[in-house]
Amino acid sequence: MSTVRGARERARSEVTAAIKDEAKKQLAAEGAAKLSLRAVARELGMASSALYRYFPSRDELLTALIVDAYDSVGEAAEAAHRTACADAATHLSRWVAVTCAVRDWALAHPHEYALLYGSPVPGYTAPQATIGPASRVGFALIAVVTDACRMDGLALPPLAGDLRAEAERMASELATGLPPEAVAPLIAAWSQLFGLISFEIFGQFNRVVEAREIFFREAVTELARSVGLLGARNGSKGDKGGKGPGSHG
């Protein structure tokens, strides 16, 4: 009996993967707004009623694609962080490694990136199931900054007084191991990271930035400096040099 059940589960997994693959082709050709279960079924030679047993609605298929994409870019960021840690890289180098991994993923998966960070899909509201996967890149960046803070490798930037209450709220909800002075610029840097990548993916850098990898690395290094990661400028050696006033520890 278990053999039959195992065969059925494998078959279902294979069909599910085929549906997702065809849906990704539609995303590339038509965009998420025009994703159609009927069109997917037609291309796969399935009856629409059969496909509905796997994904009862377009929104459920979209959610599956979104979760897969967030998990994929999240794994890329986490793998880059693990590798950088194993190589005993400085905290600044870990930050650059994570951000470059996110950019590399986006360049390799532009249509999936557009699904995550492009225009909202009309009529679609992302469910709770997307929140965890969507947080993985952010948590990878938080891990870099948290490690730096623990090891006295973080120079806390000043925090405007009128921002303190919001920074304290963000710290308590998103990064309990970090002081508010680190969390506010970290959230800003996270949003600017995706702004840089989106400008490249969606063509705003065309005929503006040519040496894009060099430009990106310099930009994310400046983001690291804004967060307070040491060694981000002036050729500082490692993460111990260059501490300024207000450094943590």
KOLFIMI-157208 format. One record per residue: residue in one letter; residue number from 0; y, z, x of N, C-alpha, C in turn. Coordinates in steps of 0.1 Angstrom, whole numbers. Atoms other than C-alpha are relative to their C-alpha. Layout:
% KOLFIMI-157208
   rest    nr     n_y     n_z     n_x    ca_y    ca_z    ca_x     c_y     c_z     c_x
      A   NUM       Y       Z       X       Y       Z       X       Y       Z       X
...
//
This chain:
% KOLFIMI-157208
   rest    nr     n_y     n_z     n_x    ca_y    ca_z    ca_x     c_y     c_z     c_x
      M     0     -12       0       8       0       0       0      13       0       9
      S     1     -12      -1      -9      24       9      28       2     -14       7
      T     2      -1      13      -6      17     -25      44       8     -10      -9
      V     3      -7       8      10      28     -43      12      14       4      -1
      R     4     -14      -5       1      59     -21       9       8      -4      12
      G     5      -7       4     -12      68     -28      45       3     -15       0
      A     6      -2      15       0      64     -66      40      11      -3     -10
      R     7     -10       2      10      86     -64       9      14       4       6
      E     8     -13      -5      -6     113     -44      28       5     -10      10
      R     9      -4      10     -10     112     -69      56       6     -13      -7
      A    10      -4      12       7     115     -98      32      14       2      -6
      R    11     -13      -3       6     144     -81      14      11       0      11
      S    12      -9      -1     -11     161     -74      47       4     -14       5
      E    13      -3      14      -4     158    -111      57       8      -7     -10
      V    14      -8       6      11     172    -123      24      14       5       1
      T    15     -14      -6       0     201     -99      26       8      -5      12
      A    16      -7       6     -11     209    -111      61       4     -14      -2
      A    17      -4      14       3     208    -147      50      12      -1      -9
      I    18     -12       0      10     232    -140      21      12       4       8
      K    19     -12      -4      -8     256    -122      45       4     -12      10
      D    20      -4      11      -9     254    -151      70       6     -11      -7
      E    21      -7      11       8     262    -177      43      13       5      -4
      A    22     -13      -5       4     290    -155      31      10      -1      11
      K    23      -9       1     -12     305    -154      66       4     -14       2
      K    24      -4      14      -1     304    -192      67      11      -3     -11
      Q    25     -11       2      11     324    -192      34      13       6       4
      L    26     -13      -7      -5     349    -167      49       7      -9      10
      A    27      -6       9     -10     354    -191      78       6     -13      -6
      A    28      -4      13       6     357    -222      56      11       2     -11
      E    29      -9      -2      11     376    -208      26       8      12      -1
      G    30      -7     -13       1     387    -173      32      -6       9     -10
      A    31       7     -10       9     377    -141      15       4      -1     -14
      A    32      -4       0      14     397    -147     -17      -9     -10      -8
      K    33       8      10       7     374    -177     -25     -15       2       2
      L    34      15      -3      -1     341    -160     -17      -6      -1     -14
      S    35       7       1      13     317    -169     -45     -15       2       1
      L    36      14      -3       0     283    -155     -52      -8     -13      -4
      R    37       6      12       4     274    -187     -70      -1     -10      11
      A    38       1       9     -11     283    -208     -40      -9       4      10
      V    39       9      -5     -10     264    -186     -17     -15      -3      -4
      A    40      14       2       5     233    -188     -39      -3     -15       0
      R    41       2      14       0     237    -226     -42      -4      -5      14
      E    42       3       4     -14     238    -230      -4     -13       5       5
      L    43      13      -6      -4     207    -208       0     -11      -5      -8
      G    44      11       5       9     188    -226     -27      -6      11      -9
      M    45       5     -11       9     186    -194     -48       7      -2     -14
      A    46      -6      -1      13     192    -189     -84      11      12       0
      S    47     -10     -11      -1     224    -168     -90      -6      13      -5
      S    48       6     -13       5     203    -143    -110      -8       7      11
      A    49       8      -6     -11     181    -138     -79      10       7      10
      L    50      -9      -6     -10     211    -132     -56       6      13      -6
      Y    51      -6     -12       6     226    -106     -81      -9      12       2
      R    52       9     -11      -2     195     -85     -74       3       7      14
      Y    53      -3      -5     -13     208     -81     -38      15       5       0
      F    54     -14      -4       1     246     -80     -45       4      -3     -14
      P    55      -3       2      14     255     -74     -82      14      -6      -3
      S    56     -14       5       2     291     -85     -77       5      -6      14
      R    57      -7       4     -12     314    -103     -53       5      12       8
      D    58      -6     -11      -7     330     -70     -44     -10       8       8
      E    59      11      -6      -7     297     -55     -34      -3      -8      13
      L    60       2       8     -12     291     -84     -10      11       1       9
      L    61     -11      -2      -8     326     -81       3       0      13       8
      T    62       1     -13      -6     321     -44       9     -10       0      11
      A    63      10       1     -10     289     -51      28       5      -7      13
      L    64      -6       7     -11     307     -76      50      10       8       8
      I    65     -11      -8      -6     336     -53      56      -6      12       8
      V    66       7     -11      -8     313     -24      66      -6      -5      12
      D    67       7       6     -12     293     -46      89      11      -3      11
      A    68     -10       4     -10     325     -59     106       6      13       6
      Y    69      -5     -12      -6     340     -24     110     -10       7       9
      D    70      11      -6      -8     307     -11     124      -1      -8      13
      S    71       1       8     -12     306     -41     148      12       2      10
      V    72     -11      -2      -9     341     -37     162       0      15       5
      G    73       1     -14      -4     336       1     162     -10       2      12
      E    74      11      -1     -11     304      -2     183       5      -6      13
      A    75      -6       6     -12     323     -25     207       9      10       7
      A    76     -10     -10      -6     350       1     212      -8      12       6
      E    77       7     -12      -5     325      30     216      -8      -4      12
      A    78       8       4     -12     303      10     240       9      -1      12
      A    79      -9       1     -12     333       3     262       4      14       5
      H    80      -3     -14      -4     342      40     261     -11       6       8
      R    81      12      -6      -7     307      50     271      -1      -5      14
      T    82       1       7     -13     306      25     299      11       5      10
      A    83     -11      -5      -8     340      36     312      -2      15       5
      C    84       3     -14      -4     330      73     311     -11       0      10
      A    85      11       0      -9     297      65     329       5      -4      14
      D    86      -6       5     -13     318      47     356      10      10       6
      A    87     -10     -10      -5     340      78     360      14      -6       0
      A    88     -13       7       0     370      57     351      11      11      -4
      T    89     -11      -9       5     404      74     347       2      -2     -15
      H    90      -3       0      15     416      82     312       8     -13      -4
      L    91      -7      12       3     440      53     314      -9     -12       0
      S    92       9      11       0     413      29     324     -10       0     -12
      R    93       9      -1      12     391      42     295       8      -6     -12
      W    94      -8       5      11     420      35     271       1     -16       1
      V    95      -1      14      -1     424       0     285     -13      -7      -3
      A    96      13       6       3     387      -7     283      -3       0     -15
      V    97       2       0      14     385       4     247       9     -11      -7
      T    98      -9       9       7     415     -16     236      -3     -15       3
      C    99       4      13      -3     404     -47     255     -13      -4      -7
      A   100      13       3       7     369     -44     239       3      -4     -15
      V   101      -4       4      13     386     -45     205       6     -14      -1
      R   102      -6      14       0     406     -76     214     -11     -10       2
      D   103      11      10      -3     375     -93     228      -8      -2     -13
      W   104       7       1      12     357     -86     196       7      -9     -10
      A   105      -8       8      10     385    -100     175       1     -15       4
      L   106       0      14      -5     387    -132     196     -13      -7      -3
      A   107      13       6       3     350    -137     191      -4       0     -14
      H   108       3       0      14     350    -129     154      13      -1      -8
      P   109     -13       0       6     384    -141     141       0       1     -15
      H   110       0       0      14     373    -146     105      -4      14      -5
      E   111       3     -14       4     358    -111     103      12       9       2
      Y   112     -12      -8      -3     389     -97     119      10      -2     -11
      A   113     -10       3      11     410    -115      92      -4       8     -12
      L   114       5      -7      11     388     -99      66       4      15       0
      L   115      -4     -14      -2     396     -64      80      15       2       0
      Y   116     -14      -3      -3     432     -68      90      10     -11      -4
      G   117      -9      10       5     445     -99      73       5       4     -14
      S   118      -5      -2      14     459    -103      38     -10       7      -9
      P   119      10      -6      10     443     -81      11      -6     -11      -9
      V   120       7      10       9     418     -99     -10       4       4     -15
      P   121      -4      -3      14     432    -102     -46     -11       5      -8
      G   122      10      -6       9     414     -80     -70     -10       9       6
      Y   123      10      -9      -7     394     -61     -44       7      13       5
      T   124      -4     -13      -5     398     -24     -37     -12       5       8
      A   125      11      -5      -9     378     -11      -7      -4      14      -5
      P   126       6     -13       4     355      18     -17       0      10      11
      Q   127       2     -10     -10     349      51       1      -9      -3      11
      A   128      10       3     -10     320      36      19       6      -7      12
      T   129      -6       7     -12     344      17      42       8       9       9
      I   130      -9      -9      -8     363      47      54      -6       4      13
      G   131       7      -5     -13     338      60      80       0     -12      10
      P   132       0      12     -10     332      25      96      14      -3       5
      A   133     -14       4      -3     370      18      95       6       9      10
      S   134      -5     -10      -9     376      50     115      -5      -1      14
      R   135       7      -1     -13     354      42     145       9      -4      12
      V   136      -9       4     -11     380      24     166      10      11       3
      G   137     -10     -11      -1     406      51     159      -6      12       7
      F   138       6     -11      -6     381      78     168      -3      -2      15
      A   139       2       3     -14     373      61     201      12       2       8
      L   140     -13      -3      -7     410      62     210       3      15       0
      I   141      -2     -15       0     412      98     199      -9       7      11
      A   142       9      -6     -10     382     106     222       6      -2      14
      V   143      -6       2     -13     400      91     252      11      10       2
      V   144     -12      -9      -1     432     111     245      -5      15       0
      T   145       5     -14       0     412     143     237      -6       4      14
      D   146       5      -3     -13     393     141     270      11       2      10
      A   147     -11      -1      -9     425     136     289       7      14      -2
      C   148      -7     -12       3     441     166     271      -8      12       6
      R   149       8     -10      -5     411     188     280       0       1      15
      M   150       1       0     -15     412     178     317      14      -1       6
      D   151     -13      -1      -5     449     182     321       5     -14       5
      G   152      -4      13      -3     454     145     322      10      -7     -10
      L   153      -8       5      11     479     142     294      14       6       1
      A   154     -14      -5      -1     517     145     297       6      -2     -14
      L   155      -4       1      14     528     153     261      14      -5      -1
      P   156     -13       5       2     557     132     250       8       9     -10
      P   157      -8      -8       9     586     149     232      -2      -4     -15
      L   158       2       3      14     583     151     194      13       3      -8
      A   159     -12      -2       7     613     147     172      -2      11     -11
      G   160       1     -12       9     620     178     151      -4      -4     -15
      D   161       2       4      14     620     159     118     -14      -6      -2
      L   162      13       6       1     586     144     126     -11      11       1
      R   163      10     -10      -4     569     177     134      -9       3     -12
      A   164       9      -3      11     556     185      99     -10     -10      -3
      E   165       9      11       2     541     151      95     -10      -1      11
      A   166       9       0     -11     526     152     130     -10      11      -1
      E   167       9     -11       1     511     186     123     -11      -3     -11
      R   168      10       4      10     495     173      91     -10     -10       5
      M   169       9       9      -6     481     143     109     -10       6      10
      A   170       9      -7     -10     467     165     137     -11       8      -8
      S   171      10      -8       7     450     188     112     -10      -8      -7
      E   172       9       8       8     435     160      92      -8     -10       8
      L   173       6      11      -7     427     134     119      -5       3      14
      A   174       3      -3     -14     425     150     153       2      14       3
      T   175      -3     -14      -1     421     187     153       0       5      14
      G   176       0      -4     -14     415     189     190      12      -4       8
      L   177     -12       5      -7     449     174     198      13       7      -5
      P   178     -12      -6       5     484     189     196       8     -11      -8
      P   179      -8      10       7     509     172     172       8      -9       9
      E   180      -8       8      -9     529     159     201      -8     -12       5
      A   181       9      11      -5     499     137     211      -4      -9     -12
      V   182       6       7      11     488     127     176      10     -10      -6
      A   183     -10       9       6     521     111     163       0     -13       9
      P   184      -1      13      -8     524      86     193     -14      -7       0
      L   185      13       6       1     486      80     191      -1      -9     -12
      I   186       1       8      12     488      68     155       9     -12       1
      A   187      -9      12      -2     518      46     165      -7     -10       9
      A   188       6       9      -9     499      32     194     -12      -7      -6
      W   189      11       6       7     468      25     172       5     -11      -9
      S   190      -5      11       8     489       5     148       6     -11       8
      Q   191      -6      11      -9     507     -14     176     -11      -8       7
      L   192      12       7      -5     473     -22     191      -4     -12      -9
      F   193       5      10       9     463     -41     160      11     -10      -3
      G   194     -11       9       1     498     -56     157      -1     -11      11
      L   195       1      10     -11     493     -72     192     -12      -9      -3
      I   196      12       8       2     458     -84     183       3     -10     -12
      S   197      -2       9      12     469     -98     149      10     -11       3
      F   198      -9      11      -4     498    -117     164      -7     -11       8
      E   199       8      10      -8     473    -134     188      -9      -7      -9
      I   200      10       6       8     446    -140     162       7     -10     -10
      F   201      -6       8      11     470    -153     135      11     -10       4
      G   202      -8      11      -5     490    -176     158      15       3       2
      Q   203     -14      -3      -2     523    -157     161       4      -1      15
      F   204      -3       2     -14     521    -159     199      -1     -14       5
      N   205       0      14      -4     517    -197     199      13      -4       5
      R   206     -13       5      -7     543    -212     223       9      11       3
      V   207      -8     -12      -4     555    -177     230      -6       7      12
      V   208       7      -7     -10     529    -159     251     -12      -9       5
      E   209      11       8      -5     506    -180     273     -10       8       8
      A   210       9      -8      -8     491    -155     298      -4      12      -9
      R   211       2     -10      11     477    -135     268      -8      12       5
      E   212       8     -12      -4     451    -113     285       9       9       9
      I   213      -9      -8      -9     476    -102     312      11       7      -8
      F   214     -11      -5       9     503     -97     285      -6      12      -7
      F   215       7     -10       8     478     -77     264      -2      13       9
      R   216       3     -12      -8     467     -54     293      13       8       3
      E   217     -13      -6      -3     503     -47     302       5       8     -12
      A   218      -5      -7      13     512     -39     266      -8      12      -3
      V   219       8     -12       4     483     -15     260       1      10      11
      T   220      -3     -10     -10     490       2     293      13       7      -3
      E   221     -12      -6       5     525       8     280      -3       9     -12
      L   222       3      -8      11     510      21     248      -7      13       5
      A   223       6     -12      -6     489      45     269      11      10       6
      R   224     -11      -8      -5     521      57     286       7       7     -12
      S   225      -7      -6      11     537      63     252      -8      12      -6
      V   226       9     -11       4     507      85     243       0      12       9
      G   227      -1     -10     -10     511     104     275     -12       0      10
      L   228      10       1     -10     481      92     295       6      -2      14
      L   229      -6       0     -14     489      98     332      -5     -12       8
      G   230       4      12      -8     488      70     357       3     -13      -6
      A   231      -2      12       8     501      45     332      12      -8       6
      R   232     -12       7      -5     531      35     353       3       4      14
      N   233      -5      -3     -14     546      34     388     -11       3      10
      G   234      11      -1     -10     512      32     405      -5      14       2
      S   235       5     -13      -1     503      68     399     -15       0       3
      K   236      14       0      -4     469      77     414      -8       8     -10
      G   237       9      -8       9     443      87     389       7       6     -12
      D   238      -6      -6      12     450     110     360       7      13       3
      K   239      -6     -13      -3     463     140     379      14      -1       4
      G   240     -13       1      -5     495     126     393      10      -3     -11
      G   241     -11       5       9     529     120     377       2       9     -12
      K   242      -2      -9      12     529     150     353      15       2      -1
      G   243     -15      -3       2     564     154     338       2      12      -9
      P   244      -3     -12       8     581     181     318      -8      -1     -13
      G   245       7      -1      13     562     192     287     -15      -4       1
      S   246      14       4      -1     528     183     301      -9      11      -5
      H   247       9     -10       6     498     200     285      -8       7      10
      G   248       8      -8      -9     481     228     303       9       8       9
//
